[in-house]
Amino acid sequence: MSANEKIVAFNAEQIAANSEMLGGSLSASNATPESNAELIAANSKAMEDLSANVSKNKSKIEELLTTSAKNNEGLLANKEKINERRQSILENRKGIEANKAKLA
């Protein structure tokens, strides 16, 4: 749930920034060597942050996939055991019915 909230907040910020740029705040005629250098530095920092997140998330995703595969194996094994027990219960029911018929 927390991740969803972060995504919503991020998207809201990006929508506002895009609206501002589309409204004229980003104009080539306003560009200076200094503003370009600031923009390049900010973008470089953002790329470093993104790269770090990608590395961190890649490990987490691989762990989650491994855990998910193990859980899937366990679920399939449980499903098989449940089906076997169900068959045993049905066989027992036949025996009960046969005994009931002997009493009638």
N, C-alpha and C positions, 0 to 999 in steps of 0.2 A: 504494500500500500504506500509505503514511504517513497519507493521508486516512482510510482505513478504520480505522486504529488510533485516530485522533483521534475519529472518530465513535463507536467502541465505548467509549472513555473518557468522552466526553460523555454518552452514553446511560446508562452505569453511574452517573455522578454524578447525573443527573436521576432515575433510578430510586431511588437512595438518598434524595435530597431529597424525592421524592414519598412514599416510604414513611414518612419522618420526619414529614412534614406530616399524612399520614393517621393516623399514630400519636398525633396530638394536639399536636404542637409548634406548630402554627398554630391559634390559638384567638382568636376575637373578644374574649373576656373578658380576654385578656392584652394587647390592643392599647392603646397609649398614643399621644398626639400625637407624642412623640419617636420611637417605634418606627415609626409610620406615615410620618413625615418621612424616616427612614432608608430605609425600604422604597421610598418614592417616589423618593428620590435614586438608590438602587441601580438601580431599574427605568429611570429616565431615562438613566442612564449606559449600561445594557445596550442600550437602544434606540438611543443614539448609536452604540455599537459595531456593532450590527446594521446600522444604516443605512450606515455606512462600509463594512462588509463587502459589503452588497448592491451598492453602487456599484462597488466593486473587482471583485467577482465578475461583475457584468453585463458589464463591459468584457472580462474574460477569456473569458467564455462567448461573446461576440460574435466575439472573435478565433478561438476554437476552432471555431466554426461556419464561419467564413470559410475557415480552414485545411482543415477537413473537406470542404467543398464543392470546394476546389481539388484535394484528394487524390482525391476521387470522380471528378472530371473526368479526372484522370490515369489512374486505374485503368480507367475506361471506354475511354479512348484505347488503353491497353496491351492491353486485352481485344480490341479491334477489330484491332489489329496482329497479335496472336497468332493470331486466327482467320484473317486473311489469309495469314499464313505457313503455317499448317496447310494451307490450301487449296493453296498453292504446293507444299508438300511432297507432298501427295496427287497433284497433277498430275505432279510429278517422278517419283513412284513409278510412275505409269502409263507414263511414258516409259521407265523402267528395265525394267518388265515387258515392254514392247513390244520393247525391244532384246534382252532375255533370250530372248524367243520366237524372234527371228531367229537366235540362236545355237544353239538346240536342234534 
